[in-house]
Amino acid sequence: MEVFRNGVKEEFQFQKGVLWITGDCVNETTKHEKIEQMVPIEFIVNKQRRDGESSHISIITPTELKWLRNEKNIDNAKILEVIAKYGKDDWVDVGLGSASQGSNKAYFKVILWNGGMDIRQNLGLSLPYDFHVTVGYDNWDIFDVEKGVETLLFHHQITNLVDAENSANYLLRCAKLVVASGNLQKALALLDEAVLLLKTSGVKNNELECSVYMNRSVVYGKLGRMEECIDDARHVIEINPENISAYSKKGTAHFHLQQFEEAFRSFNRGLQISATVYNNNNNNSKTESTEKEIDFLKKGAEKARKSFNNHLATPRERRFVMVNFTPDSESLVKLPRN
C-alpha cells in the first residue's frame, strides 16, 4: 500500500512476518553526521547485511500478526483497511537512541508517530509502542527493550511547527498510558520531552501546553516531588487562570509540604474561580468530573484550615482563625503574638 510523504513515495509492506513502512524518507533517517560519529561502523555493517540499504519502521510484530490472524480473524486485507482509514504518515524522527540487552547493543532513530499509534489502537494492539528505525547493532539486533525518548543520545531540533505539535501530542498520549500502568519514570521522561519540544519549537497551543504541564504536575505529585508539582501547576494557572484542576493539584502539594496557608489559598482560589465559571445560570456545563473536582477543593480548603489551626501555638491564635475564617477568605492570617 503506497502513501506519499512530502511528495516522496513510501509503502506499507508485509515482509518477514512484520508490517512496516519503508521508503526514501525512512532511509534518510539513518544518514546523519552524528550517526557516523557515534555508531561504530561494524554495527552499521551488521544491519546492512540483514536489511541491505533499505530501512523501515515496524508497526506490527510477527507475534502480533499471528495473534490478529488466529485469534481476531483479521487478515492482511483488513489491516490495510485500517491503515487506509487511520494511518496518517505523520511520523517524526527526534534523534538517535541506544539500548543494550546482555552483551549486545543497538542504535536506532527514535520515531514519534500518532498515525502508527492509531493503527495499533484500532487493531487492539498494546500501547504505547516504541517506533524506531534500526541503525546498527553488535552481533544481533535486540528486541523487547525500550527504544523511546528515554534512550536518546542526541535530539534533532524540530523546527516544523506541525511536526513539533504532532510530536508533543504523541508524547502526551503515551505518557497518559504509562501513568495508568504505573510506570511514572517513563511517563516523566515522555512529558519532559514534550516540554522540551514546546519550548524549543515555538509551538503556540495553550490547550496542549496546559495539558502537558498539568499531566507532568500530576506525575511529580505521585513521585513525591512536590516543589516541581507546584511549579508546573503554577505554569498552568499562568496560561489558564480558570483551570481549577491546577489549583487542586497546587493545593495538594502545598498541603503535603505542610504549607497549610498556601494550601488553603490554592484550594479556596479554585473554589472562587469555579463559582465564577460555573455560576447558577450555567450549571449544565458542569460535568461529573468537574463536580468531583469542586468537592475536592471544598474538602481540601477545610482540611487545610483545620491543619493550619492545629499548628498554631496558642488557644488565642486558634480562636482568632476560627472567628475570622470565611469561605471567601483569600488566606488565613495568623494573629501576631503579644
N, C-alpha and C positions, 0 to 999 in steps of 0.2 A: 504494500500500500504506500503510495507516494504522497509526500507533502512538500511544500516549498517554504523555506525559511529565508527571508530577505532575497527572494529570487533564486535561491540555491536549492536544488533538489535533495531531499532526504527521504529515507524509506524505512517503514516499519517492516521487519523481517522475522520470520520464524527460522532460526538457524541453531543447530547443535542443541536442540531441545529447549531453546531460550527464545523469548520475544525481546527484540531490541530495536533501537533506532540507530541508523547509520547514515553516513553521507559526508560531504566535504566539510560542513560546519563542525560536525563531531570530530572529524580527523584533525581539524585545525586546532582543537583544544590542546593537543599533545605537542604543539610546536610553540615553544616559548623559551627565551634565552635562559630564564631561571631554571627551567627543566634541565637544560644541558649542564647547568652549573651544579644542580642539587641531586640529580638522579644518576647513579653510576651507569655507564654505557652498557655494561653487561646485563643490567636489569632491563634496559630498553630492548636489547637484542633478544632476550628470553621472551618478551612479549611479542616481538615481531615474528619469532619462529612459530608461535602459536596462531597469531591472527594475521600475519602479513603486514602490509602497510595500512590496513583498514582498522578503524576504531569504532566502538559502539557504546551506547548507553543501555544497559539491561533494564527491562521493565518487569518481566515475569521470569522467575527462575524455573529450571527443569522440574523441581518438586512441585511447584505451584501449578505449572501447566498440566502435569499429570492429575493433580487434585481437581482442577477445573474440569478436565475431560471425564475423569472416572467418577467423581463424587457429585459434581454440579451439572454434568451433561452440557458443558459449554465447550464447543469446538472452536477451531481457528476462525471460522467464518463469523461466529457470534462475537468473538473477541474483536475482530476487525470492525464489527458494527459498533461496539462500544468505543473503539478508538476514533471512528468517524464522528461519533456524537460528542465525545468528551476530550479527545486527545489533542489539546492545543499544543502546538510546537513552540512553547514559550520557555524552554529551559535556559538556565543562566549558569555559566561557568564562573565560579567565585574564587578559584585558586587551587593550589597543589596541596594534597594531603598525603599522609603516610600512616601506615599501621603495621603491626607485627603480629605474628602468630607462631609461637615457638621460636625456632631459629630463622624463620622466613620473614621477609619484609617486602612490602609492596608500596608503590607510589601510584597516585591516581588524581585526576582532576575531580574536585567536588562539584556536584551539579545540583542546583535547586530547580525544581520543576513542578509547578502546580498542575499542568496538564497530565504529567505522569502520575501524580497523586490521584487525580480524578479518575484516571483509567483504573488504577488499582482499587480505589474505593468502590467504584461501580461494578467491579467484579468480585467484591467481597474479600479482597486480599488484605493482609496485615499492613498497618500503617503505624508510624511513619516508615519510609523506606529510603535508604541512603543511595540515591542515584549517583553514579560516578562513571568516569572514563578511565580505564586502566592505562597507566603509562609504562610501567615496568615492574618486575618482581625478581626476587632472588630464588633460584631453584624452581619454585612453582607458585602460582597465584594463591592468595588466601581468601577465604570466604567466612561468612558468619561472624564478622567483626565489624565494629563501627567504622564507617567511611564517610561521616558527615562533617559539619563545620568544626566540630571539636578536634578534628585531626589536622586542621590546616597548618601548613608550614609558612605559607605566604598568601596574601589576599590580592586579588585583582581590584583595581579601582573601577567601580561600576559608575559610569557617568550617564548612561542612558536612563532617564527617569522612569520609563515604563519597566525596564528590566529591574531597576532598583526597587520599585514599588511591588512588582510581582514577587521578587525575592523576599522582601520583608513580610509580605502576606504569607508566603510559603513557610518561612521560619516560624511565624506566629501560629500557623495551623499545626505544625509539627510540635511546637512547644506545648500547646494545649493537650495534645495527645499524650505526650510523655509525662506531663504533670498528672494526668489521670492514671497513668500506670505507676506513678510513684518515683520516677527517675528524675529527681529535682535537679541534679547537677547537669544532666544533659539538657533539661529544659532551660536552665540558666545560660548554658553555652549558646543555645539557639537564640534566646532573647538578647543576649549580649551582641550576637552577630547582627540581629535585626536593628538594634540601637545604633551600632556602628554604621550600618548601611544608611539609615535615615540621616545620621549626622554628616556622612561624607558625600552623599549623593545629591543633596539639596531637594529631596522629595518634600513637597508641601501637601500633606494629607493629615489634618488634625485628628480625624477619627482613627486612622491607622496608628498614628503616633501615640494617642491616648491608650489604645488597646494594647500596644506593645509595652508601654511603661506600666500600665495597670497590671498586666499579667506578670511582669518582672517583679513588681512590688509584692504581689501575692507569693511568688516563689521565694523572694528574700524573706518574707514573713515566715513561711514554712521552714526555711533553713535557720531561722533564729537570728537573721542579720537585720535587726530592727532599724538601725540608723539608715541603712540603704533602702529598706522598705519605706521609710518616711520620705526620703529624698525623692523616690520615684512617684509616690502618691502626691507629693507636693508639686512635682512637674506636671502631673495630670491636671491638678487643680489650676495651675497657671494657664494651661491651654483651655480647659473647660471648667470654669468655676461651678457649674451645675452638676458635676459628676459626683453624686452622693456616695458612690462606692469608694471613691478616693478618700473622702472624709472618714468613712467607716474604717478603711484599712489604716489610714494615718492614726486615727484614734486608738485602734487596737494595738498598734506598735508602740505608741507612747505609753499606753497602759502597761504593756509588758516591761517597759523600761522604768516603771513606777513614776512616770512623769504624769501624775494624775490630773493636774490642772490643764496641761496641754491636751491630754486625752479628752477631758470634758469639753474643752474648747472645740476640738475637732468634731466630736460627736454632735455637739449642740449646733455647730455651724451647719453640719449636714442636715440636721432637722429643720433649721431655718430655711435652708435652700429648698428642701423638699416641700415645705409649706408654701413656698412661692411658686415652685414649678408645678406642683400637683395641688392646686387650690380647689376649692369646693366646686367651681364651675368646670373643672377638668378632671374629675375623679375617674372618668372612664379610661384615661390614659395610664392609670396605674396597673401594672402587671402584677402577677403573684410574686415574682422575684423582687419587684420594687417594694411591695408591701412588706416582705420579709426584711429587706434592707432597712426600711424605715423603722420597723420594730427593733431591729438590731441596734440602730442608732439610739433609740429611746432607752433601751436596756443598758447600752454602753455608757450613755451620759449619766444615768442614775448610778451605775456601778462606779464610775469614775468619781462622782460627787461623794459617794459614801467612803470610798477608799481615801480620797483626799481628806475628808473629815476625820477618819480614823487615824491618819498620820499626823494630825495636829497635836501639839504638845499639851495644851491646857483645855479644861472644860469651857473656859470663856471663849476661846477661839472656835471650839466646836459649835457653841451656841450661836456665835456670830454668823458662821457659814449657814447653819440651818435656817436662821431668820432671813438672811439676805439672798439665799438661793431661790431663783425662779427659773422656769424653763426658758425664758428669753435672755438669761444672763449670757454675756459673752465669755466670762471667765469667773473663776472662783477667787476672790481676793482675800488673802489671809490677813486677819487683823494684826497689826504690829503689836508686839508685846510692850508692856509698860516698863 
